[in-house]
């Protein structure tokens, strides 16, 4: 029984399609694990995309919920959409610091 399993594994390990699929599954599994951790590093010179220690302390000590409603036009230029994505990421990071006390919503205003 064990020799049959060993023979089967040796045959699978020599198949390139099997090896590629295993590498892909390992990549997906590692990506899933790493995505659960809030780990990022700001490599900009100014450090403007990183939350400061004082910001972390303020949002960790919130005693009541903080609600943020952000409104933006659907007709904003492309260069501002990049800034909008950066703002969403920053708010998402701050919300993870806020012990479930920070809530934000981005609302698109049409026909502006």
ZIHUQUI-V570720 format. One record per pair of residues at least 4 apart in sequence whose C-alpha atoms are under 7 Angstrom apart, sorted by the first residue. I is the first residue (numbers start at 1). J is the second residue. D is the distance in Angstrom with one decimal. If there is no record, write none. Layout:
[[I;J;D] [I;J;D]]
//
This chain:
[[1;5;6.4] [2;6;6.1] [3;7;6.1] [4;8;6.1] [5;9;6.1] [6;10;6.2] [7;11;6.2] [8;12;6.3] [9;13;6.0] [10;14;6.4] [11;15;6.8] [12;18;6.3] [13;18;6.8] [13;19;6.4] [15;19;6.5] [16;20;6.2] [17;21;6.1] [18;22;6.1] [19;23;6.2] [20;24;6.2] [21;25;6.2] [22;26;6.1] [23;27;6.1] [24;28;6.2] [25;29;6.1] [26;30;6.1] [27;31;6.0] [28;32;6.1] [29;33;6.4] [30;34;6.1] [31;35;6.0] [32;36;6.8] [42;47;6.1] [42;49;6.0] [42;50;5.8] [43;47;7.0] [51;55;6.2] [51;56;6.8] [52;56;6.4] [53;57;6.3] [54;58;6.2] [55;59;6.3] [56;60;6.0] [56;97;6.4] [57;61;6.2] [58;62;6.7] [59;97;6.2] [59;98;4.7] [60;97;5.9] [60;98;5.0] [60;99;6.2] [62;98;6.9] [62;101;6.7] [64;101;6.5] [65;101;4.4] [65;102;5.7] [66;101;6.0] [66;102;4.8] [66;103;6.2] [67;102;6.0] [67;103;4.9] [67;104;5.7] [68;103;6.2] [68;104;4.5] [68;105;6.4] [69;104;5.8] [69;105;5.0] [69;106;6.2] [70;105;6.1] [70;106;4.8] [70;107;6.1] [71;106;5.9] [71;107;4.9] [71;108;6.0] [71;109;6.7] [72;107;6.4] [72;108;5.3] [72;109;5.8] [73;108;5.6] [73;109;4.8] [73;110;6.2] [73;112;6.1] [74;108;5.8] [74;109;5.9] [74;110;5.5] [76;80;6.4] [76;81;6.9] [77;81;6.7] [78;82;6.8] [80;84;6.2] [81;85;6.3] [82;86;6.4] [83;87;6.1] [84;88;6.2] [85;89;6.2] [86;90;6.2] [87;91;6.1] [88;92;6.0] [89;93;6.2] [90;94;6.2] [91;95;5.9] [92;96;6.3] [93;97;6.6] [94;98;6.3] [95;100;6.8] [95;102;5.2] [95;103;6.9] [98;102;5.6]]
//
